[in-house]
Amino acid sequence: MEFNKSISFILIFVFMLAVFPACSSQNEEKEDVTWAFKSNEHTVSEGSYILFLYSSYAEAQRKIQGEEQNEEKDVLSSQVDGKPSAEWIKEKSIELSKQSLAYKQLYKENNINLNEQEEEEIKKEIEKSFDSSKKYLNKLGVPDEDFKDFSYVIPKKNKSLIKALFGKSGKNPISWDDFLNYYNEKFVGISYTFDNTEEEGDESNKPPSKEALDKSKEKFNAFAQDINSNKKTIKEVALQLFGDKATDEQKKNPPNLKEKAVVTVSQLVSQLSQETTDLILKTPVNKAVVAQIENQQILIQREDITAEAKEKFENEDTKVLSLMKSEELESKISSTVESMKIEINNKLLEKYNAEYIDNKSKEIQKEISEEMEKQNKENEEGKENENNEKQPENESNQEEEKPKSENQEEKPE
């Protein structure tokens, strides 16, 4: 499984609920629907399962309708990965629920708890924030406590868990050499500059001619040679490209220069292209290369990122640690799930299913549309009333000015 999927399980789909009381009467024990999954003292609450279900529904929706949300493709009547969507959504929700129990078990085994400072930070974050998704999820049936865990508690606990497993003092610590090798393999540092004064075509947005592009490429190749022979720095090149119009502040920070941007290789591919990324990766550290992007020459210098890697290693950067150990963490979660005896509340799973999410989502969307329409109508009425209030005042001013104008006309020349 790719990291983006496995880490999303860490950051999104783990929830805690401390108490799940069973309801009983004097003669007959009533059915407990406050939980969806149990394993010893660990529980997936009703609200947490709704969140997993909604997340699975949203993932299925993206697969079916695409990123542009083509609503002509109905979710429930479609298939996902060769299965009916409702079946796929249920299986995915169950998988996430079991994984959440495994994470809770790992929290316990590694003594992961929030300290007073973290609790206070969460309290302050909640007080100053307004999250529209919270309101949406509340309407789906997700209580505030589960949303709090989803948005604030779990991210903090996951960082502590990653450090406890793979940090410098963790159970399976990563060495500096391994960290640096991975960082240099998966991340790249670049500085780049461009000429924003070049001819970009006429007013019809006609692209530059081949002659203009060749001339620009020749100029940029000469700049790259200057950098590679240590005659100029990339900042000096950027200032030369920017021209004499630079202010004192711009001379310190040229607008056409981006220095030491550190990104993942995959990000670079998505932002530029595979061809340009390969060109950068073949370039030695502190050397420059020229790439053409959308009819514009870009001068790119590859940077040494050892200092950044050292800082992240010392600070036990959980993003990098998670990337490095994603497969190991996934394996640990899977083995933990297999070792747990998990009880499933099938009645609750029957109550909350893909159809429930589909219907509720449509109801909420309709409600949101009606609220927006009502708000727009109130705004228009408010503007109309405001204009009506101003109109008599204007008419009164005109009436007062009119006699004055007539009197002026009666005066002899």
N, C-alpha and C positions, 0 to 999 in steps of 0.2 A: 504494500500500500504506500502511495506517495505521502511525503511528509505533510503536505497541506491537509490531507484528510485525517491523518493520525493526530496531528497537533490540534486540529479543530475539535477533536473529541476531548482533548485536554482542556481547551480554552472555553468550550461552549457547552458541552453536554454532560456536566457532572453536577449533581445537586445533592444537598444534605437537608434532612429534616429530622429533628431530634426526637419528637414524640408522635406516635401514631396510636392513639387509644382505640381499643376494641369496644364496640358498642354491644351491650347485652341487655336483655330484659330478664324478668324474674324466672320465666318458664322456658324461654327460648332464646338462644344466642343469635343475635342479628348479624347480618353479613357486614363485614368491615370493608368499606370501599375507600378508605383513606390512603391506601397504599397500592402500588402496582406490582412491585417486586420486593422480596425479602431474602436476606441471607444473614442468619444470626442477628446481630444488632444493627446491621446496615439495611436501609430501606430506600426505595425509590418511591417518592410520594406521588399522589394523584396529579398534582400540578406539574411535577417534574416530567411525568410521562406525557402529559399534554404538550409540554415543550419539546420533548423528543419527537413526538408525533408530528408536531407542526414543522420542526426542522426537517424531518424526513419528507414530509409533504412538499416543503419548499424546494428541497433538492430534486425530488421527482419532477416538480413543476419546471425547474430549470432545464432538466434533461429533455422534457417533452416540448416545452414552449420556447426554449432557447433564452439567451440573455435579454432579448427584446420583449419577452413575455407576450408571445403570439397567442391571444386569448381564443383564437379560432380552434386551437388544439385543446380539447377538454382533457383535464388531468385524469379523471376517474375512468374514462372510456378508452384510455391509451395504455400502452405497455412501456415498461422500463426494464432494460436489460433482458428482454425476452419474457418478462413476467407481467401479469396484470398489475397495474399500478397500485391498486389497493393492497394486494398481497406483498408487493415490494416494500411499500411504505410501512406495513406492519412489521415485516421482518427487520427492516432497518431500525425501527423504533425499539424493538426487542433487543437488538444487538447493542444499541447505544445504552439502553437501560442496564444491561448486564455489565457493560464496560464501566458505567458509573459506579456500580457496586464494587468492581475491582479497584477503581481509584480510591474509593473510600477505605477499602482494606489496606491499600498502600499508605494512605494517610495515617491510619492507625499504627501500622508496622513501623513507620518512620517518624512517629510522634509529630505529625504536622498539625499544628494548631495556630490560630491567629493570636498574636500578642495584643496587649492593650493599645499600643501605638497603631497597629494595623486596624483594629476595631474602630479607633477614633478617626482614622483616615477615611474608612468606609462611611462612617456616620456623616462626616463633613461632605464627602462626595455626593451622598444621597441628598443632603439638605440643599446643596447648591445646583443640583442638576434637575433637568426636566427631560425625560426620555419618552418620546412619542410611542416607541415600541412597547414600553411598559403598559401604557393605556391599551394598546392593541392586544397584548398578551393577557391582560386582566380580563378583557372581554371574551377571550378564548377559554378562560377558566383557570388561568395561572395566577396564584396568589402572590402578594407582594414579597413574601418571604422567599419563595422560589426564585422570583425575579432578582432579588437581592443577591442570592447565591450565584445565580447565572452571570450577573453583571459585575459583581464586586468581590465576593468571597472566593469563588473558585479560581479566578486568575491569580490571586495572591497565594493561595495554597499550592497551586501548580508550580509556581516559581520556586517555592520552598521545597517541593517534592523533587524537582529537577536538580536542585543544588544538593539535596540529601542523597540522591542516587549517584550523580555524576560530577558534583563540584569538587573543589580541591580537597575538602575534608569528607567527601561522600563515601558511600560504600564501594563504588567503582569509579574512582577519580580518573579524570582524563589528564594525561601528561601534557606539558607545554609543547613538546615536539609534535605530538599528535594533533594538538589544537592548532598550532601554526600551520602544519601541512594541510589540514582540512580547510582552514581559513583562506589560505592561498589558492586552494583548489576551487572553492565554491564562491569566493568573493573576489572582486577586482576593484582597484582604485584608479580613478582617472581624473585628469584635469583637461578641460577643453576650451577652445576659443573659436570664434567665427567672425566673419567680416559682415557687419550689418549695414555697411555702406555700399556693398557691391550692387551692380546693376541686376535687378530681378525681373526685367522685362518692362513692357510699356503698360499703360493704364488698362489694357484689355487682359492683363495677367498672363500675357504670353511668356512662356519660359525662356530663359536666356539661350542665346545661340550657342552652337558647339564651339565657336571661336572664343566666346566669352568664358565658357566653362573651362576650356583648355588653358586660357590665360590665367584664370583664377587658380586652377590646379597647379600650374607652374609656380605661381607666387607662393602658394601654401607649401609646396614641396621644398622651396628654398628656405622658408621659415623652419620647416622640420629639420632640415640639414643644419641650420644655425643652432637649434636646440640640441641636436644630437652631437654636435661638435663643441658644445658648451660655450658658444659665442653669445647666446641669448637665453633668457629664461622665457617660459611661456607667458608670464605676466608682461614682460617687455614686448613680446610679440603682440599680445592683446592690445596694449596701449598703442602700438604702431598701427594696428588695424583700425582701432577706434578713431584715430586721427587727432588733430590739434585742438579739437573742440572740447576735449576732456577737461572737466573742472578739477580743482584740487582733490575733492572727495572721490571723483571718478578715477583719478590717477592712483589713489590708494586702493580702490576696489573697482576695477574696470567692469562696466555693465556686461560686456561681451565675454567675460571669463568666469568659468565655474571651476573652483579649485577643490581637489581631493574629495570627489564624490565616491563613496564606497557603497557598492551595490552587489547583489548576488549576480552570478553569471546568467541565470535564467531571467532576471529582471532586465539585464542589459540586452539580451536577445529580444525580449518583448518590446523594449523601448527603441532599439535600433534595428538590428537584423542579425541573423546568424552569421552572414558573411562579414559584417562589420565587427561583430563580437570576436570571431575567429582571428580577424586581423589584429585586434587589440591584444588578444591572448598570446599571439605569436611575437608581439613587440616586447623587447626587454624592459625591465623596470627603469624608469627615468628617461626613457627614449620616447620620441614622438613619431606619429604616423598620421597620414592624411586620409580622410574618408569623405566620400560625397554622399550627402543625405538630402533628398528632395531638391536637387539642383543647387545645392549649397555646399561649399567645401568646409569641412570641420577639421581643425587641428587638434589631435588627441594625444595627450601624454600619459603613459601608464605610470602609476605611482606605487611607491613602496608602502605596503600596508602593515608592515611588521609592528610598528608602534601602536596602531589601532588594535591589532590582534592581541598584543601584550596587555593593553588596558582592559580589553574584554575578558581575557583570561583571568586577570587579577580580580576583576569585579564579578567573576562567575556569571557571565552574560547568559541568561537562560534561553534566549533566542538561538544563539549559536550552539549551546549545549543540546538543546532539543533537536536541532537539525542534525547534529552529529550522531545522536543516539536514538533517532526516531524508530529505526528498525528494532533495536534492542528494547526500547520502551514498549513498542507494539507487541513484541513477543512476551514481555513480562505481563502485560495486561491480559493477553490471551491465555497464558498458563494460569494466571490468577483466577480468571473466569472459570476455567476447567476444574480448578480445585475447589470451587465454592458450590455448596448445595443451595440452589436458588429456587425459591417458591414463587409461583406466578399467580396473580389474581386475575383469572380469565374473565370473570364477570366485569371487572373494570375495563379490560381490554376490549370486551364486546361493546361496552358503553362508549368508549372513546376509540374511534377508528378513522380511516381516511375520509369516509363520508361525513363524519362529524366535523372534521377540520374544513372540508370543502364547503359545507353548508354555512358554518360559522364565519368563515373568511368572506364569503359572498355577502352575508348579512352585515358584517362589519364594514365592508367596502361600500355597500349601499348606504349605510348609516353615515359614513364619512362624507360621501358625495352629497347627501341631503344636507348635512351640516354645513358643508362648504357653499352649497347653493343658497342656503338660508343666510349665511354670513355675507355672501356677495350681494344678495338682495337688500339686506339691511344697510350695507355700505352705500349702495346706489340710492336708497331712500334717504339716507343721511345727507348725501351730497345734494340731492334734489331739494330737501328742506332747507339746507344751507343757502342754496341759490335763491330760493323763494324769499328767505329772510333778507337777503341783500337787495333784491329787486325793488321793494317799496322805498328803501333808502335812496337808491339811485334815482327813482322817479321823483322823489321829493326834492332832491338836489337839482334836478332838471327844471322843476317848476319854479324853484327859487331863482334860478339863473335866467329864466326866460324873460321876465319883465325887465331885468337889467339889460338884457340884450336889445329889447325893443326900445328902451329909453335911449340907449346909445345910438340907435338908428335914427331917432328923431332929431338928434343934434345937427345943426347946419354945418355944412362943410366949411 
